[in-house]
Amino acid sequence: METTRFLNIDILNVSQQELLEQLDEGVLVTPNLDHLVKLQKDKEFYEAYGQSEWVVCDSRILYMLSKLLKKPLPEAIPGSSFFPAFYRYHKDNPDCKIFLLGAAEGVAEKAKREINESLGRNIVVGAHSPSFGFEKNEEECSQLVDIVNASGASVLLVGVGAPKQEKWIRKYRYRMPNVKIFMALGATIDFEANELKRAPAVYQKIGMEWFYRFLKEPRRLYRRYFIDDIKFFYYFLKQLLGIYKNPFSCDKGKY
């Protein structure tokens, strides 16, 4: 499958329909501007990306900027849109059993109920909201692995924010042999539980969904959107000028 290079990662040239049809195993990660900035300094995050089989464009802005590159992306596939399309696509697939891991206390369970009621079957077989800082607690992480394994899930959605979710999947994926598909999808669980609302279609279409989210949570998101993410455009300009260098180019791995 062809890819489009953004800075130091390759994003798959895939449509949502193609992804639905072909995603039967592996790790799905969804890069946006924030991820790409973090991938310039966080080696562990970069390595987690390098070991992910499905790297798919989450951002309408990246999709539009890809038109400046030799291989433009066919579309943006936001995780919060893809996940409901995924479980509807597998509505009648008895082998698709989903576990939701993430969000605040009680939110994952609420999302589980909402999804199962909408489909009329229990496609979501388990849900759990871990404690704050759980990724630093090996005992709790082992318990989470046991909970997922006991559920019989074949799909695990981890929604605890980047880069935490990608690193956690990389570290523990091989301790969950029955899970075929891992998805690192940020706030998707909150959307499914109706704790957060997606931006109106007009915001999504023009690549301004991030601004809608900022208006909803300005204090939390100001630094991310107006300080940290701005760095992406500096790196991308260097790529267009042919002077960008991968900070981890001497490391071995997928990239």
N, C-alpha and C positions, 0 to 999 in steps of 0.2 A: 504494500500500500504506500502511495506517495505521501510525502510529508512536506511541511513548510517550516523553515528554520526561523525561529525568533530568538535572538541572542544566543543562549547556550542550550536550547532545547528544540526538539523536532516535534511539531504538532501534526497529527494525522489529518490528511485531506479526506475527511469522511463526512457524509451527511447524517442527520439524525436517523433516517430510515435505514441506512446502511449499518449504522452502529447498532440499532435495535436487532437487525437480522444477524449480525456477526458476533456480537458480544455474548460469548458462552463461557468464557473463563478469563482469568487475569485480573489485574488491578487497573481501575479507571481513575485517572486524575484529570482535573479540569483547570488548566492554567488561565489566569487573568493577569492584569497589570501588577497587582500586589504580589502574586506568586513570582513573576519574572524578576521583580526587584529583589525579593528574598533569595532567589536562586543565584544571585551574583555574590552572595556572601556566606550563605549557609550551606556548607559542604554536605552535611548529613541530609538536608532537604534535597539537594541536587542528586545525591546518590539514590534517594527514595524515588525520585522522578526517573532516574536511569534504569530502575528495576521495575518500572510500571509498563505494562503492555499496551495500555490505551491512554494516550495523551491527547485530550480533545479540547478544542477551543471553547472556553466558557464565556468569553467576552465579545460583545458586539464591537467594541473599540478595536480589539485585535483583528477581528474579521475585516473591518474597514481598512485598517492599516495594511493588512496582508495584500491588498490590491496594489501596493507599491513594490511588492516583491515578485520574483519570477513565477512562483507558484501560489496564487491567491487561494485562500480557504473557501470551500463551497458555502459554508454558513457557520454561524455561531450556535453552539449547543449548550446553553446554560444548564447547569446541573439541576436547578430547581424546576426546569421545564422537562429535562430528560427523564428524571426519576418517575414522575407520574406517567409519562409515555411508556416507560419500561414496564411498570407493573400492570398497566392496562394491556400492553402487548402480550404479557405472560399471564393474563387473567385466567386462562383455561389450561395453563401448564402446571400439572401437579408436582413437577420437579422443582418449580420455582418457589422457594420458601425463604422469606426475607427476615432479617434481623436488623433492628434499628438501634444504633449505639450512639448516644450523644444528647445534646440539648440539656436544658435545666430540668430539675427534678419533676417528674410527672409528665413532661412534654412528650417524650418518646412514646409513652403508653397512650397518650391522647392521640398522637399521630397514628399509632397502630390501630386504634379503634376507628378513626376516621377513614383510613385506607380500606380496612376490611369491610366496613359498612358500605363504602362506595362501590366495592366490587361484588359484594354479596358472598364472599368466601374469605377464609382466614389465610390469605397469602402472606401476611406478616405474622410470623410464628413467635416472635419475641421482641422485646424492647427494654432498654435499660439506659438510665441517665447516670453516668459515672460522677464521682465526686470531683470537685475542683482540684486540679493538680494530680489527677489519678495516674497520669503517665509517668510520674516520678516514683510511684509506689508499686514495686514489683509484685507484692502480694495481691493488691487489688487487680493489677493487670492479669495475673494468673487466674484470678477468680472470674474476670470478664471472659477470658478464653474458655474457661470451663462452662460458663453460662451459655455462650454462643454454641459451643459443641453440643451441649445437652439439648438445645432447642431443635437440633436437626436442620438448621438453616443452611441453604446453599448459596445465599447472597447476603453479604454483610455491608450495610451502609454505615460508615463512620462519619458523623457530623459534629466534630469538635473544633473545627477551625484549622487553617493552615498556619504553620507546617506540622502542627501536632498530629493531625489525623493521618497524613501521609507517612510520617515517621513511625507512628504506632503500627500501621498496617505492615510496613516493611519489616518491623521487628518481630511481629507475632503471626504473620500470615501462615507460616508453615506449621504452626501449632494448631491450626484449624483445618485439617485435611478435607473435611466435607464441604467447606466453603469454596465454591468455584469462582465466584465473582466478588471482588472487593471494590467498593465505591467510596471515594473520599469526596464528600459533597457538602461540606460547610453547613450553612443554615437551612438546608433542605428539610430537615426534620421539623424545624420551627414553622416553615411554610405549610407542611402537610398537617400540622396540628392547628393551623390557623392562628398561631401566635404572632406571625409576621405576615404582612400582605405584600404580594408581588406588586411591582410598579405597574401603572396603567400601560396599555399596549403602546401608546405613543412614546412614552419614555423608553421602552424596550427597543422600539424600532429605530430610534435615532441614537442609540448607545448611551442613554442618560439614566439608565436604571440605577446606576451607582449614586447619582445625584438625588434621586427619590429616596434611596435608603439613607443618604446623609441627612436629608431633611427630617427623617423620622428619628435618627439617633445622632445628632450633630456632635455632641460632646465626645462620644465614643469613636466616631468615624472621621473627625476632622483631620487628625494627624495622618491617618492612613491615606485619605484621598488627596489632601492638599499639601502634604509634605513628602511622605514616603513614596507614593505612587508617581509623583511628578518625575522622579529620577528615571523612570522607565523611558521617557521621551529622550532624555540625554543619551542613554544606552542605545536606543533604537536609531537615533541620528548617526551615531558612530557606526552602527551596522550598515546603514544606507551609504555612508561614506567609505565603507570598506576598512575601517580602522578598529572595529570592535574586536576584543580578544576575550575568549572564555577564561575566566579566572581559575578554572579547574582543568585547563586543557592538558596539563601534565599527568592528571589522574587517569587511571585505567577504568574502563567501564563502557556502558552503552554509548555515552556521548564523547 
